[in-house]
Amino acid sequence: MYLQHFGLSDRPFRSTADTPFYYPATSHEVALARLRQALSLEESFAVLTGETGLGKTLVLHRMIAQVQQEYQILLVTNTHFSTPAGVFQTLVFDLGLPYEGRSEHELRLLTTEQILKTFAEGRRVLLVIDEGQHLTPYLLEELRLFSNLETAEGKAVQIVLAGLPLLAELIQRPGLLPLQQRIRTRIELSALDRHESADYIAHQIRAVGGRPDQVFTEEALEMLVRACRGVPRLLNHSSEWAMQLAASGQVATVDAEAVAEALHDLGLPLADDEEEAGLPAAGLRSP
């Protein structure tokens, strides 16, 4: 494996959202701060959108890690529901309650009862829904009604919706005006800029005990930064595959040839010029 070849203690580039090697990209940090603010202000909804691969799920996991002592977390990651019953079955299951054989109305009442009980015990419920672009307008309206759960002491449940930009378009449909009026915090993730892209790669290498300048040549890094256009997922996939190719070829440092082959294998075109890539030159900085 390439880890021994480059003298690394662990994989530097992972596709999972709960990586211990979090890089504090500006867009991610701003999103986290705004989500935390929305929660502290007891807003009913907050919406996080972004193109695929930009780190929406990562941001959600970071937020959950920061607030899990204050909230009971209900996380929904599969949103292909045909009816509200599917949503409430998922919530009841997450609440640790039996759901089999119950009607939609029974599931709704059971969820409501448990959330109000949790709030009476001193904790709010935070409902986090990823891949929200798959929800139907009917289900979004159901969530709006669900967000009405509150007592004299405040809101019992708050909701964070995340998804592709299609989610923002869906929410803006004319029939969802009541939901639109509930949403004050709308966050859109952006790609890493050229410096952050290079620093992201260096950060991941350092996190596992490596020296960035001994793993990637300047030219190889430049090619990665330009081709991946600031998308962390693409940076992860292409960087790791280039390292594997270099290691299999017994090349001491990942060079332009290894990167070009990795990009080709992953179906990522080489950027022809700076204007096309939208990313000026970025150098790799040694620690």
Sequence and secondary structure as in RCSB ss.txt:
>XXXX:A:sequence
MYLQHFGLSDRPFRSTADTPFYYPATSHEVALARLRQALSLEESFAVLTGETGLGKTLVLHRMIAQVQQEYQILL
VTNTHFSTPAGVFQTLVFDLGLPYEGRSEHELRLLTTEQILKTFAEGRRVLLVIDEGQHLTPYLLEELRLFSNLE
TAEGKAVQIVLAGLPLLAELIQRPGLLPLQQRIRTRIELSALDRHESADYIAHQIRAVGGRPDQVFTEEALEMLV
RACRGVPRLLNHSSEWAMQLAASGQVATVDAEAVAEALHDLGLPLADDEEEAGLPAAGLRSP
>XXXX:A:secstr
 HHHHHT SS S  SSTT S     HHHHHHHHHHHHHHHTT SEEEEE  TTSSHHHHHHHHHHHHTTTEEEEE
E     SSHHHHHHHHHHHTT   TT  HHHHHHHHHHHHHHHHHTT EEEEEESSGGG  HHHHHHHHHHTT E
ETTEESEEEEEEE HHHHHHHTSGGGHHHHHHEEEEEE     HHHHHHHHHHHHHHTT  HHHHB HHHHHHHH
HHHTT HHHHHHHHHHHHHHHHHTT SSB HHHHHHHHHHTT     SHHHHT         
